Amino acid sequence: MTHSRRSVLRRGAGLAGAGAAASLAGCSGGGTDGDAGGFDAGYAAFFTLNDWANEVAGDAATFEDPVDVGRLGHGWTPDGTLAADVAATDAFVYLDSPEFSWAQDLAATLEADYDSVAVIDALADVEGDLLDWDHSHEGEDESGDHEDGHEDGDHGSGGHDGEDHDGGGEGGHDEQRYDPHVWVDPLLAAEMVDTIAAGLGEADPENADAYADNAAAYAEELDAVDAAFESIAEDAARDVAVLAGHNSFQYLEARYGFRLHSPVGVSPQNEPTQTEIADTIDLVDSEGIDVVLYDQFQSPRLAESIVENSDATEAVPVTPAGGTTREWNDAGYGYLEQLTEINVPAFERAFGAQ
């Protein structure tokens, strides 16, 4: 990923694409409503950023998530009205990553034509911590289905439909690709929350101290999640767990020394061979693994097949925490709840650290 717009809060830089600019036609007053009533509204590019932005904003502002419940933000394609809707608010929080090319395009349009909208790149301060997005099958476009109709049947491609992994942003088709799932690491999440707070504070100085205080309070909760994962790593009865799906958890492996074996790899479109499945079953049996993990936003069929053909006893979901389900949404689960109620218990069981 090549970041040409490195500051946390960027205004009035770059040229918008003709299509994006056209989508804002007739909305040249974007942000004027926010200007008239103070800083009070914004959009964030997907569930996780939206949750963080609302936590940081507190009572000062309200953020909206354009991505439907049950969908993931990377690879998602917005409708034609989103740019105009965002331009009528005060801020846009996103990740400057080609995995979110639609958000890059929208950010460029806002920067070029709507300097009343604060554009905040949550990745700005974690660039040095990004991991390679190392797909094992070169040339795959990753635009196929892999969720098998989860969550109201409207996200059969796991939020990766139409995903542009060749670099939809300024870096072009030859830029280095990085794993976008930075947010699964609670300590990197804390840095990103601080970046959001700094951006909001620059855009709305009157509430800057409140934003910083809210971010600090949230960071304490993230520290507790970090401590929970550290405890799992220390108490683990085995050094490997099996994830029957594409691996969105490389940042957790790097942080805590977890080893997740996946017959699929990192690409959501890789199909495991029979040999890879057989090797995974052998690993389950040889390591005495009783729980096989799978991604909540993918079909559980592979995990269930491994359980049926091995000594494992249960398939247990984990979440990449990049979206939400209707059930979780109704229960009021935010990012923290997904980690504490879903991932921490699942990892404890998978690594034998109860």
N, C-alpha and C positions, 0 to 999 in steps of 0.2 A: 504494500500500500504506500502510495506517495502522497504525503500531506503537503499541499501547497498553501493551505490556509491554516496556520499553526496556532494562532491565538485562540484562547477559549471563546472569546466573543468577537465575532467578525461582522463588519458592516460595510456594505457598499463596495464589494470587491468582485471581480470576475465578470464574465458575460453569461447571460442566461441563454439556454437553448430556445429556439424559436417556438417549439411546441409548448414549453413550460411558460414562456412569456405570454403566449396566446391564451393559455388557460387562465391567466390573470386579467385578461382584457375586461375593462369595465370595472375593475376593482382597484383603481389607482390610489384610492384612499386607504389601502390596507394599513391596519394598525391605527387608524384615526379614532376608532371607537375606544381602543385601549388608551390612546393619548388623552382623550377627553375625560375618561374616568380614572386615569392613573393606570399603573401596571397591575393588571388583574387576571389575565388569561393567556394561555399558550397551548401549544401542541407538543407532544413528545412522540418519537418515531415508532415506538412499540411498547408493549406492556411494561417491561422492566424500567425503561427510561421514564415512562409515564408515572409509575409508582414512585420512583425516586424523586422526580420533579415535584410531585404533590407532597411528598414528605418534606422536602426542602422548603417549598413555598409556604406550607402551613396555611394560615388563614389569609395570607396576603394575595394569593392567586390560585387559580384552578387550571390544571392541565387536562387535556383530552388525549386519548389514544385513538388514532384513526383505524387501527387494525381490529378486525372483528374478534370476538371471543372464539377461541379454538384455533386461531391462526397465529403463525409466527411472522415476525416483521421482515426477516431477510428473505428476499425473493418475492415478497408481496408486491402487488401492483395496485396503486391507488386509483380511485375514479377521477374523473375530470374536474371535480369541484374542490378537491382537497387543497390545491395550491391557493385558491381564492379564500378558502376558509382559514387557512393558516395565516395568510397575509393580513387578515382582519383582526389578528390577535397581536400579542406583545412579544412572544418568544417561540422559538422552535428548537427543541433539544433532539439531537440525533447523533449517530456514529458516522464519522467520515471514513467509511469503508465501502469498497465496491460490492461487498455482500449486501449492502443497503443502497444500491445505486439509485433507486427512486428517491431516497432521502437526500443523497448527494445532489441530485438534479434540482430538487426543491430548494435546498439550501443555497445553491448557486443563484437561482432565480431570486430568492429573497434578498441575498446580498447585493445583487445587481440593481434591483428595482424597488426594494422596500426597506429603507434604512431605519424605519421605525420598529422593525421586528428584530429582536435579538436572536442571533443564530449561534447556538452553543454546541460545540463538538465535545461530547463527553469523553472521547478517546484522546483528547489533546495532551493529557499528562501521563498517559500510560503507553505511549508508542514504543518505548524501549522494552516493554514487557510482552509484546505481542509474539505469539508463536506461529511458526509456519503452518499454512493450510496445505498439508502434504497429501494430496489425493493419490491413491495407489493406481487408479486407472486414468491415465492421461487422456484428455480430449473429451471426457464426458461432460455434457452440458448441465447435468443435474436438474433437468426440468421435468422429470417424470414423477409419477406418484409413488409415495411410500408410506402413507398413513392409513390407507385402507378404510377411509370413511369415518374416522373418529370425529367426535364432537359435532353433532347435528348434520353430519354428512357433507359439510361445506369446506373441509380442508383436506381433501384426499391427497394432497401433495405435501402436507406437512409444513405449509408456509414457504416451501421452496419453489413453488410453481413459478415458472418464468424467471428463475433466479439467474442473474448474470454474474457468473463467477470469473469472467474474463476481464473484469474491471470496467464497471459502468461509470466510474468517476473520471477525474482529471488524469489519473495515472495511465490511462490507455490500456491496450490489450497486453502489453508486455510487462506490466508492473508485478512486483512480488505480491503474492496472495498470503493473507494471514488469517488464522482461525478467528472468526468474529465472536466466539462465545466467551469473551473476556469476563463477562458479568458473572459466570459461575463461580469465580474466585472471590470470596467475600472481602479480601484485602484490596484487590484491584477494584472491586465494587466501591469500597470506601473512597478510594482516590477519585473515581468517576463522580461520586456524589459530591465530593469537595469541588470538583471542576464545575458541576452544575451550580452549586451554591455561589462560586466566584462569578460565574457568568450572570446569574440572576442579580447578584449584588452590584455588578457593574451597570447592568441595565436599569436597576431600581435601587439607587443608593440609599433611599430613605429606609428600606427594609433590609439592607445588606447585613447588619448585625444579626437580625432574626434568621436570615437564611444560613449564616455561618453557624449559629447556635443549633438550628435544626439539623444541619449536616453533622455537627459534632455529636449530637444525641443519637442520631441514626448510626454513626460510626461505632458507638459503644455496643449497639445491638449486633452489628456486623462482627465486632471483635468476639462476641459470644459465639457466633457461628464458627468463626475461625478456631476458637478454642475447642469446640465440639469436633471439628474435623481433625485437629491436632490429636485429640484424645483417641479418636478412631485409629489414626495412624500408629499411635503408641501402643494401643491395646489389641491390635489386630492379631487374630490367631493364624491368619494366612496372609501372604503378601500379594495375592492376585485375586481379582474377582472377574466375573464374566458379565459383559454387557452385550446382549443380543440385539444389536442395532448399531447405527453409526455413532461414533464416539464424539460427543459434544463436551467431554469433560477433561480435555487435555490440560487445561489450566489447573484443575484440581490435582491431576497427576504430578504436574510440575511443582506445585506448591507443597504437597504433603507426601510425595513419594508413593502415592497409590499406583498400582499397576492394574489397568483394566484391559482384559483381553476381549477384543471384538472380532468376530469372524467377518465383519463388514468393513471396518476401518472408519475413516472420518467422513467419507462421502455418503450422503443419504441415498444415492442411487446405485452404489455398489451392491451387487447381488453375490452373496457368499456361494462358493462352490461346495459341492458335496464333500470334498476333501477338507475344506476349511470348517465345515460344520462337524465332520467326524473328529477333526483335531480338537475342536472346542469341547465336544462331548468327552473325549479322552481326558482333556484338562480338568473338566468338572469332576470326573471320577477319580483321577489321580490325586487331586488336591482336596478331595472331600468337600467340595462346594455343594451346599444345599439350596442356595438362593441364586437364581439367575435374574439379572437386572434387565429391564428394557425401558426404552424412552416412552413416556406417557403420550407423546405426540406421534408415535409410530405404532404400527400394528404389533400386538404381542405374539403373533403366531410363531415367529422364529424362537422366541424364548420358551413358549409352551412346547414346541417340538423338541427343544433341547432337554427340557425337564422330562418329557415323556420317554426320551430315549437315553436317559442317564440316571445317575443316583440322586440327582437334585430333586427337591420336593416342591419347589414353589417358584413362580415367576413374579417378580416384584417391580413395580414401576418406579422410575426416577424422572426428574424433570430437568430440562435444560434451562428452565426459568426464563424463557424468552417469550412466553405467552401464557394464557390461562385457559382453563376449561370452564364450562358453565357451572359445574359442581363447585369448583374452587372459587369462582367468582361469586356465586351465591353464598358461600361460606365466608366471604370477606378475605380470602387469602391474597396477600400481596407477595412481593418477592421474598421477604423474610419468612413468611409462613411456608412457602414452597420449599425453602431450604430446611427449615426446622422441623416441619411436619412430614415432609416427603423424603428429601434427600438424606438428611442425617440419619434417620432410622433405617432407611434402606441400605446405606453404606455400612452402618453398624452390623446389620445382619449379613450382608454380603462378605464382609471381611472378618466376621466372627468376633466382633468387638463389643458385644452386648455386656 
